[in-house]
């Protein structure tokens, strides 16, 4: 019996010409990476790149260092916790501060209404 090889890139989990085995909609044998973790890794990498190639000193150097720190910290958090961790954190902040959360929602609604009005 003839077997088909899977794509090296892992872009598709389906194969053709194998007698109906492993058709469309089935999981690939290769593990998929979490997109949030990948994005977090790239954020951290960008932060390191900014730190490495940024300005040496002065006001621009301080700003570049701050941006690099923020990107690295946010990237590592996203790698570790993913989007679910961010959602849980936002939920906890809203539970601890319900009145400011309601006011922020009203403000965002007002701004959205102003932007979308023609």
TIVO-2410 file (N, C-alpha, C; in nm, 3 decimals):
# residues 118
REC num residu      c1      c2      c3 atome chaine
REC   1      X   0.084  -0.117   0.000     N      A
REC   1      X   0.000   0.000   0.000    CA      A
REC   1      X   0.089   0.124   0.000     C      A
REC   2      X   0.049   0.225  -0.077     N      A
REC   2      X   0.128   0.345  -0.093    CA      A
REC   2      X   0.098   0.443   0.019     C      A
REC   3      X   0.200   0.503   0.076     N      A
REC   3      X   0.179   0.605   0.179    CA      A
REC   3      X   0.220   0.739   0.123     C      A
REC   4      X   0.157   0.842   0.172     N      A
REC   4      X   0.191   0.977   0.127    CA      A
REC   4      X   0.267   1.047   0.237     C      A
REC   5      X   0.356   1.134   0.197     N      A
REC   5      X   0.435   1.207   0.296    CA      A
REC   5      X   0.364   1.336   0.332     C      A
REC   6      X   0.383   1.381   0.453     N      A
REC   6      X   0.324   1.507   0.497    CA      A
REC   6      X   0.414   1.620   0.454     C      A
REC   7      X   0.357   1.738   0.443     N      A
REC   7      X   0.435   1.855   0.407    CA      A
REC   7      X   0.531   1.889   0.519     C      A
REC   8      X   0.651   1.928   0.484     N      A
REC   8      X   0.751   1.963   0.584    CA      A
REC   8      X   0.713   2.090   0.660     C      A
REC   9      X   0.641   2.179   0.594     N      A
REC   9      X   0.608   2.304   0.661    CA      A
REC   9      X   0.498   2.289   0.764     C      A
REC  10      X   0.421   2.183   0.756     N      A
REC  10      X   0.313   2.163   0.852    CA      A
REC  10      X   0.193   2.251   0.823     C      A
REC  11      X   0.185   2.309   0.702     N      A
REC  11      X   0.075   2.399   0.670    CA      A
REC  11      X  -0.055   2.327   0.649     C      A
REC  12      X  -0.050   2.201   0.611     N      A
REC  12      X  -0.173   2.129   0.585    CA      A
REC  12      X  -0.168   1.994   0.652     C      A
REC  13      X  -0.278   1.956   0.714     N      A
REC  13      X  -0.284   1.826   0.779    CA      A
REC  13      X  -0.353   1.723   0.692     C      A
REC  14      X  -0.397   1.760   0.572     N      A
REC  14      X  -0.470   1.667   0.487    CA      A
REC  14      X  -0.379   1.610   0.379     C      A
REC  15      X  -0.410   1.488   0.338     N      A
REC  15      X  -0.336   1.423   0.231    CA      A
REC  15      X  -0.435   1.369   0.131     C      A
REC  16      X  -0.391   1.352   0.007     N      A
REC  16      X  -0.476   1.302  -0.098    CA      A
REC  16      X  -0.422   1.169  -0.147     C      A
REC  17      X  -0.510   1.085  -0.200     N      A
REC  17      X  -0.468   0.961  -0.262    CA      A
REC  17      X  -0.425   0.854  -0.164     C      A
REC  18      X  -0.480   0.854  -0.045     N      A
REC  18      X  -0.440   0.752   0.052    CA      A
REC  18      X  -0.559   0.670   0.098     C      A
REC  19      X  -0.655   0.652   0.012     N      A
REC  19      X  -0.768   0.565   0.045    CA      A
REC  19      X  -0.861   0.621   0.149     C      A
REC  20      X  -0.871   0.753   0.160     N      A
REC  20      X  -0.964   0.813   0.254    CA      A
REC  20      X  -0.909   0.830   0.394     C      A
REC  21      X  -0.785   0.793   0.416     N      A
REC  21      X  -0.725   0.807   0.548    CA      A
REC  21      X  -0.662   0.946   0.560     C      A
REC  22      X  -0.681   1.010   0.672     N      A
REC  22      X  -0.616   1.139   0.696    CA      A
REC  22      X  -0.668   1.248   0.606     C      A
REC  23      X  -0.797   1.254   0.584     N      A
REC  23      X  -0.855   1.351   0.494    CA      A
REC  23      X  -0.866   1.490   0.555     C      A
REC  24      X  -0.938   1.573   0.486     N      A
REC  24      X  -0.956   1.711   0.526    CA      A
REC  24      X  -1.020   1.719   0.663     C      A
REC  25      X  -0.968   1.809   0.747     N      A
REC  25      X  -1.026   1.831   0.879    CA      A
REC  25      X  -0.962   1.750   0.989     C      A
REC  26      X  -0.868   1.663   0.957     N      A
REC  26      X  -0.800   1.586   1.061    CA      A
REC  26      X  -0.672   1.656   1.101     C      A
REC  27      X  -0.629   1.634   1.224     N      A
REC  27      X  -0.512   1.698   1.278    CA      A
REC  27      X  -0.385   1.647   1.211     C      A
REC  28      X  -0.290   1.736   1.194     N      A
REC  28      X  -0.159   1.700   1.142    CA      A
REC  28      X  -0.081   1.629   1.251     C      A
REC  29      X   0.014   1.547   1.210     N      A
REC  29      X   0.096   1.478   1.308    CA      A
REC  29      X   0.198   1.571   1.371     C      A
REC  30      X   0.223   1.687   1.307     N      A
REC  30      X   0.318   1.782   1.362    CA      A
REC  30      X   0.246   1.876   1.458     C      A
REC  31      X   0.307   1.907   1.573     N      A
REC  31      X   0.241   1.995   1.668    CA      A
REC  31      X   0.234   2.138   1.614     C      A
REC  32      X   0.123   2.205   1.640     N      A
REC  32      X   0.109   2.344   1.599    CA      A
REC  32      X   0.149   2.433   1.715     C      A
REC  33      X   0.217   2.541   1.681     N      A
REC  33      X   0.255   2.633   1.787    CA      A
REC  33      X   0.142   2.731   1.812     C      A
REC  34      X   0.135   2.782   1.933     N      A
REC  34      X   0.033   2.877   1.971    CA      A
REC  34      X   0.067   3.012   1.905     C      A
REC  35      X  -0.026   3.071   1.831     N      A
REC  35      X   0.004   3.199   1.765    CA      A
REC  35      X   0.040   3.309   1.865     C      A
REC  36      X  -0.024   3.310   1.981     N      A
REC  36      X   0.007   3.412   2.080    CA      A
REC  36      X   0.150   3.396   2.132     C      A
REC  37      X   0.193   3.272   2.152     N      A
REC  37      X   0.329   3.248   2.198    CA      A
REC  37      X   0.430   3.288   2.091     C      A
REC  38      X   0.397   3.261   1.965     N      A
REC  38      X   0.485   3.299   1.855    CA      A
REC  38      X   0.496   3.451   1.847     C      A
REC  39      X   0.382   3.519   1.859     N      A
REC  39      X   0.383   3.665   1.856    CA      A
REC  39      X   0.462   3.720   1.974     C      A
REC  40      X   0.445   3.660   2.092     N      A
REC  40      X   0.520   3.703   2.210    CA      A
REC  40      X   0.669   3.686   2.192     C      A
REC  41      X   0.708   3.575   2.131     N      A
REC  41      X   0.849   3.551   2.104    CA      A
REC  41      X   0.906   3.655   2.009     C      A
REC  42      X   0.828   3.690   1.909     N      A
REC  42      X   0.874   3.791   1.812    CA      A
REC  42      X   0.880   3.930   1.876     C      A
REC  43      X   0.786   3.958   1.967     N      A
REC  43      X   0.791   4.086   2.039    CA      A
REC  43      X   0.918   4.096   2.121     C      A
REC  44      X   0.950   3.990   2.194     N      A
REC  44      X   1.071   3.989   2.277    CA      A
REC  44      X   1.195   4.002   2.190     C      A
REC  45      X   1.194   3.936   2.075     N      A
REC  45      X   1.307   3.944   1.983    CA      A
REC  45      X   1.323   4.086   1.929     C      A
REC  46      X   1.211   4.152   1.897     N      A
REC  46      X   1.216   4.290   1.850    CA      A
REC  46      X   1.271   4.381   1.959     C      A
REC  47      X   1.231   4.356   2.084     N      A
REC  47      X   1.284   4.435   2.194    CA      A
REC  47      X   1.434   4.421   2.207     C      A
REC  48      X   1.484   4.299   2.194     N      A
REC  48      X   1.629   4.277   2.198    CA      A
REC  48      X   1.700   4.344   2.082     C      A
REC  49      X   1.637   4.341   1.966     N      A
REC  49      X   1.695   4.404   1.849    CA      A
REC  49      X   1.701   4.556   1.865     C      A
REC  50      X   1.596   4.614   1.921     N      A
REC  50      X   1.596   4.759   1.946    CA      A
REC  50      X   1.704   4.794   2.046     C      A
REC  51      X   1.718   4.712   2.149     N      A
REC  51      X   1.822   4.738   2.249    CA      A
REC  51      X   1.961   4.729   2.188     C      A
REC  52      X   1.980   4.632   2.100     N      A
REC  52      X   2.112   4.610   2.040    CA      A
REC  52      X   2.148   4.719   1.939     C      A
REC  53      X   2.050   4.763   1.859     N      A
REC  53      X   2.078   4.856   1.751    CA      A
REC  53      X   2.026   4.997   1.779     C      A
REC  54      X   1.977   5.021   1.899     N      A
REC  54      X   1.918   5.150   1.933    CA      A
REC  54      X   2.023   5.257   1.958     C      A
REC  55      X   1.976   5.373   1.995     N      A
REC  55      X   2.063   5.484   2.025    CA      A
REC  55      X   2.140   5.458   2.153     C      A
REC  56      X   2.262   5.511   2.160     N      A
REC  56      X   2.351   5.481   2.273    CA      A
REC  56      X   2.315   5.559   2.398     C      A
REC  57      X   2.278   5.683   2.386     N      A
REC  57      X   2.252   5.761   2.507    CA      A
REC  57      X   2.158   5.876   2.480     C      A
REC  58      X   2.142   5.959   2.580     N      A
REC  58      X   2.057   6.074   2.567    CA      A
REC  58      X   1.909   6.039   2.579     C      A
REC  59      X   1.828   6.131   2.534     N      A
REC  59      X   1.684   6.113   2.545    CA      A
REC  59      X   1.637   5.999   2.455     C      A
REC  60      X   1.687   5.993   2.332     N      A
REC  60      X   1.647   5.886   2.241    CA      A
REC  60      X   1.696   5.749   2.289     C      A
REC  61      X   1.811   5.744   2.350     N      A
REC  61      X   1.861   5.618   2.405    CA      A
REC  61      X   1.775   5.569   2.519     C      A
REC  62      X   1.730   5.662   2.605     N      A
REC  62      X   1.641   5.625   2.715    CA      A
REC  62      X   1.506   5.578   2.665     C      A
REC  63      X   1.455   5.645   2.562     N      A
REC  63      X   1.327   5.605   2.505    CA      A
REC  63      X   1.338   5.468   2.438     C      A
REC  64      X   1.447   5.445   2.365     N      A
REC  64      X   1.468   5.316   2.299    CA      A
REC  64      X   1.480   5.205   2.402     C      A
REC  65      X   1.548   5.232   2.512     N      A
REC  65      X   1.562   5.132   2.618    CA      A
REC  65      X   1.427   5.101   2.683     C      A
REC  66      X   1.345   5.203   2.705     N      A
REC  66      X   1.212   5.182   2.763    CA      A
REC  66      X   1.124   5.100   2.670     C      A
REC  67      X   1.127   5.132   2.541     N      A
REC  67      X   1.049   5.056   2.443    CA      A
REC  67      X   1.097   4.912   2.439     C      A
REC  68      X   1.228   4.891   2.440     N      A
REC  68      X   1.283   4.756   2.437    CA      A
REC  68      X   1.240   4.677   2.561     C      A
REC  69      X   1.247   4.739   2.678     N      A
REC  69      X   1.204   4.671   2.801    CA      A
REC  69      X   1.057   4.633   2.795     C      A
REC  70      X   0.974   4.726   2.747     N      A
REC  70      X   0.830   4.700   2.739    CA      A
REC  70      X   0.801   4.586   2.642     C      A
REC  71      X   0.865   4.586   2.526     N      A
REC  71      X   0.844   4.479   2.428    CA      A
REC  71      X   0.890   4.344   2.482     C      A
REC  72      X   1.005   4.342   2.547     N      A
REC  72      X   1.055   4.216   2.601    CA      A
REC  72      X   0.965   4.163   2.712     C      A
REC  73      X   0.924   4.250   2.804     N      A
REC  73      X   0.838   4.208   2.914    CA      A
REC  73      X   0.703   4.159   2.862     C      A
REC  74      X   0.642   4.237   2.772     N      A
REC  74      X   0.514   4.197   2.715    CA      A
REC  74      X   0.524   4.068   2.634     C      A
REC  75      X   0.632   4.053   2.561     N      A
REC  75      X   0.653   3.932   2.482    CA      A
REC  75      X   0.668   3.809   2.568     C      A
REC  76      X   0.744   3.820   2.677     N      A
REC  76      X   0.760   3.705   2.767    CA      A
REC  76      X   0.628   3.671   2.836     C      A
REC  77      X   0.551   3.774   2.875     N      A
REC  77      X   0.420   3.749   2.937    CA      A
REC  77      X   0.328   3.677   2.840     C      A
REC  78      X   0.327   3.722   2.714     N      A
REC  78      X   0.241   3.661   2.614    CA      A
REC  78      X   0.284   3.518   2.584     C      A
REC  79      X   0.415   3.493   2.584     N      A
REC  79      X   0.465   3.356   2.564    CA      A
REC  79      X   0.418   3.263   2.675     C      A
REC  80      X   0.426   3.311   2.798     N      A
REC  80      X   0.394   3.227   2.914    CA      A
REC  80      X   0.244   3.209   2.935     C      A
REC  81      X   0.166   3.317   2.919     N      A
REC  81      X   0.025   3.313   2.956    CA      A
REC  81      X  -0.070   3.306   2.837     C      A
REC  82      X  -0.030   3.354   2.722     N      A
REC  82      X  -0.115   3.352   2.605    CA      A
REC  82      X  -0.232   3.449   2.617     C      A
REC  83      X  -0.323   3.440   2.521     N      A
REC  83      X  -0.438   3.529   2.520    CA      A
REC  83      X  -0.534   3.500   2.634     C      A
REC  84      X  -0.542   3.375   2.676     N      A
REC  84      X  -0.631   3.340   2.788    CA      A
REC  84      X  -0.584   3.408   2.916     C      A
REC  85      X  -0.455   3.415   2.937     N      A
REC  85      X  -0.402   3.482   3.056    CA      A
REC  85      X  -0.431   3.630   3.055     C      A
REC  86      X  -0.424   3.692   2.936     N      A
REC  86      X  -0.457   3.833   2.925    CA      A
REC  86      X  -0.604   3.855   2.955     C      A
REC  87      X  -0.690   3.768   2.901     N      A
REC  87      X  -0.834   3.778   2.927    CA      A
REC  87      X  -0.866   3.764   3.075     C      A
REC  88      X  -0.800   3.671   3.141     N      A
REC  88      X  -0.822   3.652   3.285    CA      A
REC  88      X  -0.776   3.775   3.363     C      A
REC  89      X  -0.665   3.833   3.322     N      A
REC  89      X  -0.613   3.952   3.391    CA      A
REC  89      X  -0.708   4.070   3.374     C      A
REC  90      X  -0.760   4.089   3.253     N      A
REC  90      X  -0.857   4.198   3.230    CA      A
REC  90      X  -0.983   4.174   3.313     C      A
REC  91      X  -1.029   4.050   3.318     N      A
REC  91      X  -1.147   4.018   3.397    CA      A
REC  91      X  -1.125   4.050   3.545     C      A
REC  92      X  -1.009   4.018   3.597     N      A
REC  92      X  -0.978   4.047   3.738    CA      A
REC  92      X  -0.972   4.196   3.765     C      A
REC  93      X  -0.915   4.273   3.671     N      A
REC  93      X  -0.909   4.418   3.689    CA      A
REC  93      X  -1.049   4.477   3.690     C      A
REC  94      X  -1.136   4.428   3.601     N      A
REC  94      X  -1.274   4.478   3.597    CA      A
REC  94      X  -1.348   4.441   3.725     C      A
REC  95      X  -1.325   4.322   3.780     N      A
REC  95      X  -1.391   4.282   3.905    CA      A
REC  95      X  -1.343   4.366   4.023     C      A
REC  96      X  -1.215   4.402   4.024     N      A
REC  96      X  -1.162   4.483   4.134    CA      A
REC  96      X  -1.205   4.629   4.123     C      A
REC  97      X  -1.228   4.677   4.000     N      A
REC  97      X  -1.261   4.818   3.977    CA      A
REC  97      X  -1.382   4.831   3.884     C      A
REC  98      X  -1.502   4.798   3.932     N      A
REC  98      X  -1.617   4.798   3.841    CA      A
REC  98      X  -1.660   4.936   3.792     C      A
REC  99      X  -1.656   5.037   3.879     N      A
REC  99      X  -1.701   5.171   3.839    CA      A
REC  99      X  -1.610   5.230   3.731     C      A
REC 100      X  -1.478   5.230   3.749     N      A
REC 100      X  -1.393   5.281   3.641    CA      A
REC 100      X  -1.407   5.199   3.512     C      A
REC 101      X  -1.433   5.069   3.523     N      A
REC 101      X  -1.450   4.987   3.403    CA      A
REC 101      X  -1.577   5.028   3.328     C      A
REC 102      X  -1.685   5.057   3.401     N      A
REC 102      X  -1.808   5.103   3.337    CA      A
REC 102      X  -1.786   5.238   3.271     C      A
REC 103      X  -1.719   5.329   3.341     N      A
REC 103      X  -1.691   5.461   3.283    CA      A
REC 103      X  -1.603   5.450   3.159     C      A
REC 104      X  -1.505   5.361   3.162     N      A
REC 104      X  -1.419   5.341   3.045    CA      A
REC 104      X  -1.500   5.284   2.929     C      A
REC 105      X  -1.592   5.194   2.957     N      A
REC 105      X  -1.679   5.139   2.852    CA      A
REC 105      X  -1.768   5.246   2.791     C      A
REC 106      X  -1.822   5.333   2.874     N      A
REC 106      X  -1.905   5.443   2.824    CA      A
REC 106      X  -1.820   5.536   2.737     C      A
REC 107      X  -1.700   5.567   2.782     N      A
REC 107      X  -1.611   5.654   2.705    CA      A
REC 107      X  -1.574   5.593   2.571     C      A
REC 108      X  -1.542   5.463   2.571     N      A
REC 108      X  -1.510   5.396   2.445    CA      A
REC 108      X  -1.630   5.392   2.351     C      A
REC 109      X  -1.747   5.370   2.406     N      A
REC 109      X  -1.868   5.372   2.325    CA      A
REC 109      X  -1.893   5.508   2.263     C      A
REC 110      X  -1.871   5.613   2.342     N      A
REC 110      X  -1.887   5.749   2.291    CA      A
REC 110      X  -1.788   5.776   2.178     C      A
REC 111      X  -1.662   5.739   2.198     N      A
REC 111      X  -1.560   5.760   2.094    CA      A
REC 111      X  -1.591   5.679   1.968     C      A
REC 112      X  -1.635   5.557   1.985     N      A
REC 112      X  -1.669   5.473   1.871    CA      A
REC 112      X  -1.787   5.533   1.794     C      A
REC 113      X  -1.886   5.587   1.866     N      A
REC 113      X  -2.000   5.651   1.801    CA      A
REC 113      X  -1.957   5.776   1.723     C      A
REC 114      X  -1.864   5.852   1.779     N      A
REC 114      X  -1.816   5.974   1.711    CA      A
REC 114      X  -1.735   5.939   1.586     C      A
REC 115      X  -1.657   5.834   1.594     N      A
REC 115      X  -1.573   5.795   1.479    CA      A
REC 115      X  -1.658   5.739   1.366     C      A
REC 116      X  -1.760   5.659   1.400     N      A
REC 116      X  -1.839   5.594   1.296    CA      A
REC 116      X  -1.949   5.682   1.239     C      A
REC 117      X  -1.979   5.794   1.303     N      A
REC 117      X  -2.082   5.883   1.252    CA      A
REC 117      X  -2.027   5.957   1.130     C      A
REC 118      X  -2.107   5.964   1.027     N      A
REC 118      X  -2.061   6.030   0.904    CA      A
REC 118      X  -2.088   6.176   0.904     C      A
***
